[in-house]
């Protein structure tokens, strides 16, 4: 039996831990419970306990493709080799939103190599990033149709700057109005101000304007 091969592009004896999802762990445990493992710990081996040769599973893989693919798909390189499942897996993770650094660590790639190889496989990435940016900024979720209308609509004109004097005038009107409405009404009587009805005379807006100019 030939000795086990080292991991690609790594010195002999170097090990790389590979995280596994709970679903994969359950599948592997069921496989080990039914078929056991080789003496050296390998999970998949031939009936004699030797290393699996490609010829052992190529015919099974070919029949599987014929069973699930259409005639047009069979004429393409789609899933032509079992190794193609690796590419499909990494593309699925990236499209599912798994961060590139995590995908690269599980695949044994660098992030740069992963992005250069699989960047063309990511669909709808701009829309996903827009939603995440909106969520990070605390913006409420926007329906897809409304987002499309907003992206197609022209940008509104910038709001004109309010003159400082007018803002001060509005602030003074609001402040003085709140004081007038919260002031207690004078008691009725000959010595009380007003007309004896309990009402407080409020100055007209013109008086407020004159008061503002006199204060300036």
Steps between C-alpha positions, in 0.01 A plus 500: 500500500653838405557744786240774548572814301564831673270795451565695182763775529573412864797327659469137599336453837321835500135472596217739420183487710184515290182624674189295430135598524273303739321343202827374353608366840176300524553354150860400574405342832232294329754392237756397762235313699407296191835452323762579761835656412832378367788419734667828414178696568384550142123510462477385138682193372453208267346169604851370567584800713721666240495857378216575262613526139318741264380206291311376806255789501520654151246257357263565792539873451432470127177311564395757758544784247292311243226453758462863614615717206326575173649410163606861447667512841680171442671656198653770722777477762237539775595272793727304271726391787434439870756774562256746346292463815771695679453797266124475536533492878718810524277689256195403707661625821599832346155555352350402834676790672781313677791749538782443253756460780301210651451333161871533423596348836271200449621449142869541581533802270621851556233768481669650192496168315139434599378838378694481173362152426140533618417870463306429179279249683349751744156613382308795642789608721431874455139467615604296804766754596253787462259332741777434752621861481143626555461266797831617650385861470170420670287561192169311484481219243381619160301277262685391187258682266534824694879473499492458121284812464730697727808398303333603173358831631710818464664636810305780672634854502699585812296677764549876494682642800268683737621855575627536854278800578187310395591202715551730797167665428320164494673392819401823676139470384480139622668577832293809576180322394566212738559744786179690426289184492643363824466828692228499761199718417465810724227509755184681409452837656554868450872474586566209268637556152299425189129537459403296806414191297805300612650515149856608435552736210751350254704728278450469129773359272573856388586596856739203519674616184539854639628355824758293312629801305512718811693226681750486212 
